[in-house]
């Protein structure tokens, strides 16, 4: 990160190519400090001038996110009091070389570890320990094809489309992947190593799944070399290896308190036969006040190891004296002692676990029993992705399985899983389509009273219930009851429940409520969500309104009464904050609680149609016309909607609100004015609410950080959302690949302005996205240009 107006782009225009890392530049002290505070799961190397260094270094030096600081000046006296300052430079070339070394040390320190006591319950385990073990097992059972490799290449081109250096590397990878072994590619000085290690360190499922073919290839390559090098190795012969790195003080304290327990490295692990090389890494780490330098001394009996490893000096890119372990290597923690009396530098002995380690075997068996042991390969991966909240990736997995199905029973199971995913995403029409396909297959292949038929009708009934179509919901549940009466004992709990099928919220129709002294009668249900339903209604004086009903006595879709109440309070608070934004946000007229019936009522202005409906109508009008291009709607209509979208995003930013669920269904037309609705999961930008815990939204319109919790949620989440909506306006579909690339079979837009916005908005790192004012001043927003 370059924190000054240092002249990098003139005389030394190739510095970005030299460093090959994400670069951010700042000239404002506050903006620089604010950026550092938002970083999570990554480290910062700073380059500052002397003048800015005087002001900024005292504020950022003790931040855990800052790893290294370089000073661009001639004066070396004042820097000595700051341990993270690793050098003073007067030319860019020297800084770039030092930066490469610092980045290598940083990567060495960043490897993810888990410390596990075997007697812990499963829900007390470090999630990354369980996840990497099961993911590794799953990937090794999957048969990858060339199309998976080609899809990864396409993805990489989208990620690095502005990086000429890495695009050349991608072309080389595509053309010559089969010419070199996977170990060579892993040690290659390019994006592959960094992308994989960061994905494994942060448990980025999206990247891990995309790189699944390479993880498997690399594991098998290490296993092959292990067999060649150690088959016939005499039991009892011990191999000693070394690894030097830094550990956070928290991890170091935990390790010293758990001697004799298990320690796992959750990615591929590079070690050395040379103690001095590894000790140097540990010593360098010890100079960082946030870290403790550790020299791991690793003892191995190759004949009984649980994880394959191999010497790679003859086959790696750099031909260094390394021994590489496969992913998820587990050791026993031995003695830990300081080196030469240094309180920041320690030697820790590790012993590689063997196949007959009873504690480890028990723990692994326990984990397997909790992670769908009866499923294999892609099926097990799909279940695991759903369980860990990665529904969009699970959908991709099941769509792959549809093309690989062998019989109709497999097809029915896949449709059920896809329907469940869509149901949980509140995409009810799509869920209904999948569940009906399951039902059609089951009706052809199963007896009329088979329990699977009952399950299909039950799923369909639940969808109709959520859509507010109660007659169809009741009809489906009655069929479930009839089937289960034939197949279950008369005293079974399921029969008792089905005999009490409620009409859900249908009783609300034509009910009259009093909200702040004003009577409001509900007419028709016009919307539904996880937290509440929305009804059209009218007041006693004839005003047409919308009423959102929160049923606090209802527990459905994994939402309890406390969560509904929190959402209700959030709607009220955000409605008050946005009360002056009458052209950008829905107006809230009032709210009240019906304590007798455990309901919350929010009365708002009544809209005409959602953006989803408007776009469908615009597409129908546009179909067959090529006057303004081949996009889903006309360029004129798209621009008009885009301008209103940007104004809404800026209004949210102006009021310090992060909506988190900006999508076509939550954008409603009031006459010709587009407004944002549904603030139920919104955040106050500066309220101190923990964005790592309050996760949620609607994939893929909601930014990735709102689901992962990897970084705090900021207003730049809305920048992703407006980009996703622009994609929808352009292609008529959601951006399922989370990139600017159109869905296969769709003609790429000819609009350079749209492509520019999509490229900038679809950045997984929030700080690589533009801010709201970039959107406001973009030519598509400000000028008369359409494309």
C-alpha positions in Angstrom: 0.0 0.0 0.0 1.5 3.3 -1.1 0.5 6.0 1.3 1.7 9.2 -0.4 2.0 10.9 -3.7 5.3 9.2 -4.4 6.1 9.5 -8.1 5.8 5.8 -9.0 4.0 6.1 -12.3 6.5 8.3 -14.1 10.1 7.2 -14.1 9.3 3.8 -12.7 6.0 2.9 -14.5 6.6 -0.9 -14.1 6.6 -1.0 -10.3 3.2 -2.7 -10.2 4.5 -5.4 -12.5 7.5 -5.9 -10.3 5.6 -6.3 -7.1 2.6 -8.4 -8.5 0.5 -7.7 -5.4 -2.7 -5.7 -4.8 -1.8 -2.0 -4.6 -3.7 0.9 -3.1 -2.6 4.5 -3.0 -3.6 7.3 -0.6 -2.7 10.9 -0.2 -5.0 11.6 2.8 -3.9 10.4 6.3 -7.4 9.7 7.5 -8.4 7.7 4.4 -5.2 5.6 4.7 -5.8 4.8 8.4 -9.5 4.0 7.8 -8.6 1.6 5.0 -6.1 -0.3 7.2 -8.7 -0.7 10.0 -11.1 -2.5 7.6 -8.6 -5.1 6.6 -9.1 -8.7 7.8 -7.3 -11.9 6.8 -4.7 -9.9 5.0 -1.6 -7.9 5.8 -0.4 -4.5 4.7 3.1 -3.5 3.6 3.3 0.3 3.6 5.5 2.7 1.7 5.4 6.3 2.9 7.5 9.4 2.4 9.3 11.0 5.3 6.8 13.9 5.6 3.8 11.6 5.7 5.6 9.0 7.8 6.0 11.5 10.7 2.2 11.8 10.9 1.0 8.3 9.9 3.5 5.8 11.4 2.6 6.6 15.1 -1.1 5.9 14.3 -0.7 2.7 12.3 2.5 1.0 13.7 0.7 -1.0 16.4 -2.2 -2.1 14.2 -2.1 -5.9 13.7 -2.9 -5.5 10.0 0.4 -3.7 9.4 3.2 -6.1 8.7 6.0 -3.9 7.3 6.7 -0.2 6.7 9.2 1.2 4.2 10.3 4.8 4.2 11.0 6.7 1.0 13.5 9.4 2.2 17.1 10.2 3.1 16.8 10.8 6.8 17.3 7.5 8.8 17.4 8.8 12.4 13.7 9.0 13.4 12.8 5.5 12.0 14.9 3.6 14.6 12.2 3.7 17.3 9.6 1.9 15.1 10.4 -1.9 14.8 8.1 -2.4 11.8 10.1 0.0 9.7 12.3 -2.4 7.7 14.2 0.0 5.6 14.8 3.5 4.2 15.0 3.9 0.4 15.7 6.5 -2.2 14.7 4.6 -5.3 11.8 2.4 -6.3 13.8 -0.5 -7.6 15.3 -1.2 -4.2 11.9 -0.9 -2.6 10.4 -3.4 -5.0 13.1 -5.9 -4.1 12.6 -5.4 -0.4 8.8 -5.6 -0.9 9.1 -9.0 -2.6 11.1 -10.3 0.4 8.7 -8.9 2.9 5.7 -10.4 1.0 7.5 -13.8 1.0 8.0 -13.6 4.7 4.4 -12.5 5.2 3.1 -15.5 3.2 5.3 -17.8 5.3 3.7 -16.3 8.5 0.2 -16.4 7.2 -0.3 -20.2 6.9 -3.4 -21.2 8.8 -3.1 -23.5 11.8 -5.6 -25.2 14.0 -4.9 -26.5 17.5 -7.3 -29.3 18.6 -7.9 -31.2 21.8 -9.3 -34.6 20.8 -11.8 -34.6 23.7 -13.6 -31.5 22.4 -17.2 -31.7 21.1 -17.6 -31.2 17.4 -19.2 -27.7 17.8 -16.2 -26.6 19.8 -13.6 -27.5 17.1 -11.9 -24.9 15.0 -14.2 -24.9 11.9 -11.2 -24.7 9.5 -9.8 -28.0 10.9 -13.0 -29.9 10.2 -13.6 -28.1 6.9 -10.2 -28.7 5.4 -10.2 -32.4 6.4 -13.6 -33.1 4.8 -13.0 -30.9 1.8 -9.8 -32.8 1.1 -11.5 -36.1 1.3 -14.3 -34.9 -1.0 -12.0 -33.5 -3.7 -10.0 -36.7 -3.8 -13.1 -38.7 -4.8 -14.2 -36.3 -7.6 -13.4 -37.1 -11.2 -12.4 -33.8 -12.7 -12.5 -33.1 -16.4 -10.8 -30.7 -18.8 -13.9 -28.4 -18.7 -13.1 -27.7 -15.0 -9.6 -26.6 -16.0 -11.0 -24.4 -18.8 -13.6 -22.8 -16.5 -10.8 -21.9 -14.0 -8.8 -20.3 -16.8 -11.9 -18.3 -17.9 -12.4 -17.2 -14.2 -8.7 -16.1 -13.9 -8.9 -14.0 -17.0 -11.8 -12.2 -15.5 -9.9 -11.6 -12.2 -6.7 -10.4 -13.9 -8.2 -8.7 -17.0 -6.3 -5.5 -16.3 -3.0 -7.2 -15.4 -1.0 -7.8 -18.5 1.7 -9.8 -16.6 -0.7 -12.3 -15.1 -2.7 -12.6 -18.3 0.6 -13.9 -19.9 1.0 -16.3 -17.1 -2.6 -17.5 -17.5 -2.0 -18.1 -21.2 1.2 -20.1 -20.3 -0.8 -22.1 -17.8 -3.5 -22.9 -20.3 -1.1 -23.9 -23.1 1.4 -25.9 -21.0 -0.3 -27.3 -17.9 0.2 -30.9 -19.0 3.9 -30.2 -19.8 4.9 -29.7 -16.1 4.0 -31.6 -13.0 1.6 -30.0 -10.5 4.5 -29.4 -7.9 6.3 -27.3 -10.5 3.1 -25.2 -11.1 2.6 -24.8 -7.3 6.1 -23.5 -6.8 5.9 -21.3 -10.0 6.4 -17.6 -9.3 2.9 -16.5 -10.4 -0.7 -16.1 -9.2 -1.4 -19.8 -8.8 0.5 -20.3 -5.5 -0.9 -17.1 -4.0 -4.5 -17.7 -5.0 -4.5 -21.2 -3.6 -2.8 -20.4 -0.3 -5.1 -17.4 0.3 -8.2 -19.4 -0.5 -7.1 -22.2 1.9 -6.1 -19.7 4.6 -9.4 -17.8 4.5 -11.6 -20.9 3.6 -12.8 -19.2 0.4 -15.1 -21.9 -0.9 -15.6 -20.2 -4.3 -11.9 -20.3 -5.1 -11.3 -23.8 -3.5 -14.0 -25.3 -5.6 -12.7 -23.7 -8.8 -9.2 -25.0 -8.0 -10.4 -28.4 -6.9 -8.8 -30.1 -9.9 -5.4 -28.5 -9.0 -5.7 -29.4 -5.3 -6.3 -33.0 -6.3 -3.5 -33.0 -8.9 -1.0 -31.6 -6.4 -2.0 -34.0 -3.7 -1.6 -37.0 -6.1 1.7 -35.7 -7.3 3.1 -35.4 -3.7 1.7 -38.9 -3.0 3.4 -40.3 -6.1 6.8 -38.8 -5.1 6.3 -40.0 -1.5 5.9 -43.6 -2.8 9.0 -43.3 -5.0 11.2 -41.8 -2.2 10.0 -43.6 0.9 8.6 -47.0 -0.1 10.8 -49.6 1.7 11.9 -47.0 4.3 12.8 -48.8 7.5 10.4 -48.2 10.4 12.2 -46.4 13.2 14.3 -44.2 11.0 13.4 -40.6 11.9 13.6 -37.7 9.4 14.1 -34.2 10.9 12.7 -31.1 9.0 12.4 -27.4 9.8 10.0 -24.6 9.3 10.5 -21.0 10.4 7.6 -18.5 10.6 5.8 -16.1 12.9 2.7 -16.9 15.0 0.3 -14.4 16.5 0.8 -14.1 20.3 -2.7 -15.6 20.7 -1.8 -18.7 18.7 1.5 -19.0 20.4 -0.1 -18.9 23.9 -2.7 -21.5 22.9 0.1 -23.8 21.5 2.1 -23.5 24.7 -0.9 -24.4 26.8 -1.8 -27.5 24.7 1.4 -29.5 24.8 0.7 -33.1 23.6 -2.4 -32.1 21.7 -2.9 -31.9 17.9 -1.8 -29.1 15.6 -2.9 -28.9 11.9 -1.6 -26.9 9.1 -4.7 -26.3 6.9 -2.9 -25.8 3.6 0.0 -27.3 1.7 3.1 -27.1 4.0 6.6 -26.2 2.8 9.5 -27.3 5.1 13.3 -27.4 4.8 16.1 -29.8 5.6 18.3 -26.8 6.4 17.9 -25.5 9.9 19.6 -22.2 9.3 17.3 -21.2 6.4 14.3 -21.9 8.5 15.8 -20.2 11.6 16.3 -17.0 9.5 12.5 -16.9 8.7 11.8 -17.3 12.4 14.3 -14.5 13.4 12.8 -12.1 10.8 9.3 -12.8 12.2 10.5 -12.2 15.7 11.4 -8.5 14.8 7.6 -7.9 14.3 6.2 -6.8 17.7 2.8 -8.5 16.8 4.4 -11.9 16.3 6.5 -14.6 18.1 9.2 -16.2 15.9 8.9 -20.0 15.8 11.3 -22.6 14.5 9.3 -25.8 14.1 11.5 -28.8 14.5 9.5 -31.6 12.8 10.2 -35.3 13.5 8.8 -37.8 11.0 8.7 -41.6 10.7 8.0 -41.8 6.9 6.8 -45.4 7.1 3.6 -44.6 9.1 2.7 -41.0 8.3 -0.9 -39.9 7.9 -0.1 -37.3 5.2 2.1 -37.7 2.1 5.2 -35.5 1.8 8.1 -35.5 -0.6 11.4 -33.7 -1.4 10.7 -31.4 -4.3 14.2 -29.9 -4.9 14.6 -31.7 -8.3 11.1 -30.9 -9.6 10.1 -27.5 -8.3 10.3 -24.2 -10.2 13.1 -22.8 -8.0 14.9 -26.1 -7.3 15.2 -25.2 -3.6 15.8 -27.8 -0.8 12.2 -28.1 0.2 10.0 -30.9 1.5 6.4 -30.3 0.6 3.5 -31.8 2.6 0.0 -32.2 1.3 -2.9 -30.3 2.7 -4.1 -30.8 6.3 -1.0 -32.2 7.9 -1.5 -33.0 11.6 1.2 -33.1 14.2 1.6 -33.7 18.0 2.9 -30.7 19.9 6.1 -31.5 21.8 8.5 -29.4 23.9 8.6 -25.6 23.3 11.6 -23.6 24.5 13.2 -20.2 23.9 16.2 -19.9 21.6 19.2 -18.2 23.2 17.0 -16.8 25.9 15.1 -14.6 23.4 11.5 -14.1 24.7 10.3 -13.5 21.1 12.0 -16.5 19.5 11.1 -20.1 20.3 11.8 -23.7 19.1 8.8 -25.9 19.0 9.0 -29.7 18.5 6.3 -31.3 16.3 5.8 -35.0 15.7 4.0 -36.1 12.6 0.9 -38.2 13.5 0.8 -41.8 12.4 -1.9 -44.1 11.1 -2.3 -45.8 14.4 -2.8 -42.5 16.4 -6.0 -43.5 18.3 -7.0 -39.9 19.3 -6.8 -38.7 15.8 -8.6 -41.7 14.4 -11.5 -41.1 16.9 -11.7 -37.4 16.1 -11.7 -38.1 12.3 -14.4 -40.7 12.7 -16.5 -38.2 14.7 -16.1 -35.5 12.1 -17.1 -37.8 9.2 -20.2 -38.9 11.0 -21.3 -35.3 11.2 -20.6 -34.4 7.6 -22.8 -36.6 5.4 -20.8 -39.8 5.4 -23.2 -41.6 3.1 -22.7 -39.1 0.3 -19.7 -39.1 -2.0 -17.9 -36.7 -4.2 -20.0 -33.8 -5.6 -23.1 -34.9 -3.6 -21.2 -34.7 -0.3 -19.6 -31.4 -1.4 -23.1 -30.0 -2.2 -24.4 -31.0 1.3 -21.3 -29.5 3.0 -21.6 -26.2 1.0 -25.3 -25.9 2.0 -24.4 -26.6 5.6 -21.7 -23.9 5.6 -23.9 -21.3 3.9 -22.5 -21.4 0.4 -25.8 -22.0 -1.4 -24.8 -20.4 -4.6 -21.8 -22.8 -5.0 -24.0 -25.7 -3.9 -26.3 -24.8 -6.8 -23.5 -24.9 -9.3 -22.5 -28.4 -7.9 -26.0 -29.8 -8.4 -26.3 -28.3 -11.8 -23.1 -30.2 -12.7 -24.6 -33.4 -11.3 -27.7 -32.9 -13.5 -25.5 -33.4 -16.6 -23.8 -36.5 -15.0 -27.0 -38.2 -13.8 -27.3 -42.0 -14.4 -31.0 -42.6 -13.6 -34.2 -40.8 -12.8 -33.9 -41.3 -9.0 -30.6 -39.4 -9.0 -32.4 -36.7 -11.1 -35.2 -36.4 -8.5 -32.8 -36.0 -5.6 -30.9 -33.3 -7.5 -34.1 -31.4 -8.3 -35.1 -31.6 -4.6 -31.8 -30.1 -3.5 -32.0 -27.3 -6.1 -35.6 -26.6 -5.0 -34.5 -26.4 -1.3 -31.7 -23.9 -2.2 -34.1 -21.7 -4.1 -36.7 -21.9 -1.3 -34.1 -20.8 1.3 -33.1 -17.9 -1.1 -36.8 -16.9 -1.2 -36.9 -17.5 -5.0 -40.2 -19.3 -4.7 -41.2 -19.7 -8.4 -37.9 -21.4 -9.2 -38.2 -23.6 -6.1 -41.7 -24.6 -7.1 -40.4 -25.6 -10.6 -37.7 -27.8 -9.2 -40.1 -29.5 -6.6 -42.7 -30.1 -9.3 -40.0 -31.8 -11.4 -39.2 -34.1 -8.5 -42.9 -34.9 -8.0 -43.3 -35.7 -11.7 -40.4 -38.2 -11.6 -41.6 -39.8 -8.3 -45.1 -40.2 -9.7 -43.7 -42.2 -12.6 -41.4 -44.4 -10.6 -42.9 -44.9 -7.1 -46.1 -46.3 -5.6 -48.8 -43.8 -4.9 -48.3 -44.0 -1.1 -44.5 -43.9 -1.1 -43.1 -41.5 1.5 -41.0 -39.7 -1.1 -44.2 -38.6 -2.8 -45.4 -37.2 0.5 -42.1 -35.3 0.9 -42.6 -33.8 -2.6 -46.1 -32.6 -1.8 -44.9 -31.3 1.5 -42.2 -29.2 -0.2 -44.6 -27.9 -2.8 -47.1 -27.0 0.0 -44.4 -25.1 1.9 -43.6 -23.0 -1.2 -47.3 -22.2 -1.9 -47.6 -21.2 1.8 -44.7 -18.8 1.5 -46.1 -17.4 -1.7 -49.4 -16.7 0.1 -51.4 -19.1 -2.1 -53.1 -20.8 0.8 -55.7 -22.9 -1.1 -52.9 -24.6 -3.1 -50.8 -25.0 0.1 -53.7 -26.6 1.9 -54.4 -28.9 -1.1 -50.7 -30.1 -1.1 -50.6 -30.7 2.7 -53.9 -32.7 2.5 -52.2 -35.0 0.0 -49.3 -35.3 2.4 -51.7 -36.3 5.2 -53.4 -38.9 3.0 -50.1 -40.5 2.1 -48.8 -40.6 5.6 -52.1 -42.0 7.0 -51.5 -45.0 4.7 -47.8 -45.4 5.6 -47.5 -44.3 9.3 -48.9 -45.6 12.6 -52.0 -43.7 13.7 -50.2 -42.2 16.7 -47.2 -40.9 14.8 -46.2 -37.3 15.6 -46.2 -36.3 11.9 -49.9 -37.2 11.6 -50.8 -35.1 14.7 -49.0 -32.1 13.2 -50.6 -32.5 9.7 -54.1 -32.7 11.3 -53.5 -29.2 12.6 -52.5 -27.6 9.3 -52.9 -23.8 9.9 -54.0 -21.3 7.3 -50.9 -19.4 8.2 -51.5 -15.6 7.7 -54.5 -15.9 5.5 -56.7 -14.9 8.4 -55.3 -11.4 8.2 -57.2 -10.6 5.0 -60.0 -8.0 5.7 -58.8 -7.5 9.3 -58.7 -4.0 10.7 -55.9 -2.7 12.9 -55.3 0.5 14.7 -52.0 2.2 14.1 -51.3 5.3 16.1 -55.0 6.0 16.3 -55.7 5.4 12.6 -57.6 2.4 11.5 -56.1 0.3 8.7 -57.9 -2.5 6.9 -55.8 -5.2 5.0 -56.9 -6.2 1.5 -54.5 -8.5 -0.3 -51.2 -10.0 0.4 -48.7 -8.5 -2.1 -45.3 -9.7 -0.8 -43.6 -12.2 1.5 -40.2 -12.5 3.1 -38.4 -14.3 5.9 -39.3 -11.7 8.5 -42.8 -10.7 7.5 -45.5 -10.4 4.9 -46.6 -7.2 3.0 -50.3 -6.4 2.4 -52.2 -3.8 0.5 -54.6 -1.9 2.6 -56.6 1.3 3.2 -57.2 3.8 5.9 -60.6 5.0 7.0 -60.2 8.2 5.0 -59.5 6.2 1.8 -55.7 6.5 1.6 -54.1 3.4 -0.1 -51.2 2.0 1.9 -48.9 -0.9 2.2 -48.7 -2.7 5.6 -45.8 -5.0 6.6 -46.9 -7.6 9.2 -44.3 -9.1 11.6 -45.7 -12.2 13.4 -43.6 -12.5 16.5 -45.4 -15.8 17.5 -44.3 -17.4 14.3 -41.2 -19.6 14.0 -40.4 -20.5 10.4 -37.5 -20.5 7.9 -35.1 -20.7 10.8 -36.2 -17.2 12.0 -37.2 -16.9 15.6 -39.3 -14.2 17.3 -36.2 -12.3 18.6 -34.8 -12.0 15.1 -38.2 -10.8 13.8 -38.4 -8.2 16.5 -34.8 -7.0 15.7 -35.8 -6.7 12.1 -39.0 -4.7 13.0 -37.0 -2.3 15.1 -34.4 -1.9 12.3 -37.2 -1.0 9.8 -38.5 1.6 12.1 -35.1 3.2 12.8 -34.0 3.2 9.2 -37.4 4.6 8.1 -36.9 7.5 10.4 -33.4 8.1 9.2 -34.5 8.1 5.6 -37.7 10.2 6.2 -36.3 13.2 4.2 -35.3 11.0 1.2 -38.8 11.0 -0.3 -37.5 10.5 -3.8 -35.2 7.6 -3.0 -36.8 5.5 -0.1 -40.3 4.3 0.8 -42.0 6.7 3.2 -43.1 5.1 6.6 -46.3 6.6 7.9 -46.4 4.9 11.3 -46.0 1.6 13.2 -47.6 -0.1 16.2 -47.7 -3.3 18.2 -50.7 -5.6 18.5 -49.6 -7.2 21.8 -52.7 -9.4 22.0 -52.0 -11.1 18.7 -48.2 -10.7 18.9 -47.9 -8.7 15.7 -45.9 -5.7 14.6 -47.3 -3.4 12.0 -45.5 -1.0 9.7 -47.6 1.3 7.5 -46.0 2.7 4.4 -46.8 4.3 1.1 -48.1 1.8 -1.5 -46.0 1.2 -4.6 -47.1 0.0 -8.1 -44.7 -2.6 -9.2 -41.2 -3.9 -8.4 -38.2 -3.3 -10.7 -38.4 -7.0 -11.5 -41.8 -6.6 -13.0 -40.9 -3.3 -14.7 -37.9 -4.8 -16.4 -39.9 -7.8 -17.7 -42.4 -5.4 -19.2 -39.6 -3.3 -20.7 -38.1 -6.4 -22.2 -41.4 -7.5 -23.8 -41.6 -4.1 -25.4 -38.0 -4.2 -26.6 -38.1 -7.8 -27.9 -37.5 -8.0 -31.7 -36.1 -4.5 -31.9 -32.4 -4.0 -32.6 -32.6 -0.2 -32.8 -30.5 0.3 -29.6 -28.5 -2.9 -29.5 -29.0 -6.5 -28.4 -29.3 -6.0 -24.6 -32.2 -7.2 -22.5 -33.9 -3.7 -22.4 -33.2 -0.6 -24.4 -30.1 1.5 -23.6 -32.4 4.5 -22.9 -34.5 2.6 -20.4 -31.4 1.1 -18.8 -29.8 4.5 -18.4 -32.9 6.0 -16.8 -33.1 3.2 -14.2 -29.3 3.4 -13.6 -29.4 7.1 -12.7 -32.1 6.4 -10.1 -30.2 3.4 -8.8 -27.1 5.6 -8.3 -29.1 8.3 -6.6 -30.6 5.7 -4.2 -27.1 4.3 -3.3 -25.8 7.8 -2.7 -28.8 8.6 -0.5 -28.1 5.5 1.6 -24.5 6.6 1.9 -25.5 10.1 2.8 -27.5 8.7 5.7 -24.8 6.3 6.8 -26.9 3.2 6.0 -25.8 -0.1 4.4 -28.9 -1.7 3.1 -27.3 -5.1 2.4 -30.3 -6.4 0.4 -30.6 -4.1 -2.6 -32.1 -6.2 -5.4 -34.7 -5.8 -8.1 -37.5 -7.1 -5.8 -36.7 -4.5 -3.1 -36.8 -1.6 -5.6 -40.4 -0.4 -6.2 -41.9 2.1 -8.5 -44.1 4.8 -7.1 -45.3 6.4 -10.3 -42.2 7.1 -12.3 -40.0 7.2 -9.2 -37.9 4.2 -8.1 -37.5 3.8 -4.4 -35.7 1.3 -2.1 -37.8 -0.7 0.4 -37.3 -3.4 3.1 -34.7 -2.2 5.5 -35.0 -5.3 7.8 -31.3 -6.3 7.7 -29.8 -2.9 7.1 -26.8 -1.6 9.2 -25.9 1.8 10.6 -22.5 2.4 9.0 -21.0 3.9 12.2 -23.1 2.2 14.9 -20.4 -0.3 15.8 -22.5 -3.3 14.9 -20.4 -6.3 14.1 -20.5 -6.9 10.4 -18.7 -10.2 11.0 -21.7 -11.6 12.9 -24.7 -10.0 11.3 -24.5 -11.7 8.0 -27.2 -12.0 5.3 -28.7 -10.7 2.0 -29.7 -12.2 -1.3 -27.1 -13.8 -3.5 -25.8 -12.6 -5.9 -27.1 -9.1 -5.6 -25.6 -8.7 -2.1 -21.8 -8.3 -1.8 -19.7 -11.4 -0.9 -18.5 -9.9 2.4 -22.1 -9.8 3.6 -22.1 -13.6 3.6 -18.5 -14.5 4.5 -17.9 -12.1 7.3 -14.2 -12.0 6.1 -14.2 -8.2 6.2 -16.5 -5.7 7.8 -19.5 -4.6 5.8 -19.2 -1.1 4.6 -21.1 1.2 2.1 -19.1 -0.3 -0.7 -21.3 -3.4 -0.4 -24.0 -1.2 -2.1 -21.5 -0.6 -5.0 -21.5 -4.3 -5.7 -25.3 -4.4 -5.6 -25.8 -1.6 -8.1 -23.4 -3.3 -10.4 -25.3 -6.6 -10.0 -28.5 -4.8 -10.8 -27.0 -3.2 -13.9 -25.9 -6.6 -15.0 -29.5 -7.8 -14.5 -30.8 -4.8 -16.6 -28.3 -5.7 -19.3 -28.6 -9.5 -19.5 -32.0 -10.2 -17.9 -30.4 -12.6 -15.4 -28.5 -12.4 -12.1 -24.7 -12.6 -12.4 -24.4 -16.2 -11.1 -20.6 -16.2 -11.7 -20.1 -13.0 -9.7 -18.1 -11.5 -12.6 -18.8 -9.1 -15.4 -18.8 -12.0 -17.9 -22.2 -12.8 -19.4 -23.9 -16.1 -18.8 -23.0 -18.7 -21.5 -25.3 -18.3 -24.5 -25.8 -14.6 -23.9 -24.4 -12.0 -26.3 -21.9 -9.7 -24.5 -23.1 -6.1 -24.3 -21.6 -3.7 -26.8 -21.7 -0.9 -24.2 -18.2 0.1 -23.1 -19.6 2.2 -20.3 -21.6 -0.7 -18.9 -18.6 -3.1 -19.1 -16.5 -0.5 -17.3 -19.0 -0.2 -14.4 -19.4 -4.0 -14.1 -15.7 -4.6 -14.1 -15.2 -2.1 -11.3 -18.2 -3.1 -9.2 -17.5 -6.8 -9.3 -14.4 -6.7 -7.1 -14.5 -9.3 -4.3 -12.1 -7.0 -2.3 -14.4 -4.1 -1.2 -11.5 -1.6 -1.3 -10.9 -2.3 -4.9 -14.4 -1.2 -5.7 -15.0 2.5 -6.5 -16.9 4.7 -4.1 -20.4 6.1 -4.6 -19.1 9.3 -6.0 -17.3 7.5 -8.8 -20.7 6.0 -9.7 -22.3 9.5 -9.5 -19.7 11.0 -11.8 -19.4 8.1 -14.3 -20.2 9.0 -17.9 -23.2 6.6 -17.9 -24.6 8.6 -15.1 -23.6 12.2 -16.0 -23.4 12.4 -19.7 -25.9 11.9 -22.5 -24.1 8.8 -23.7 -26.1 5.6 -23.8 -23.4 3.0 -24.5 
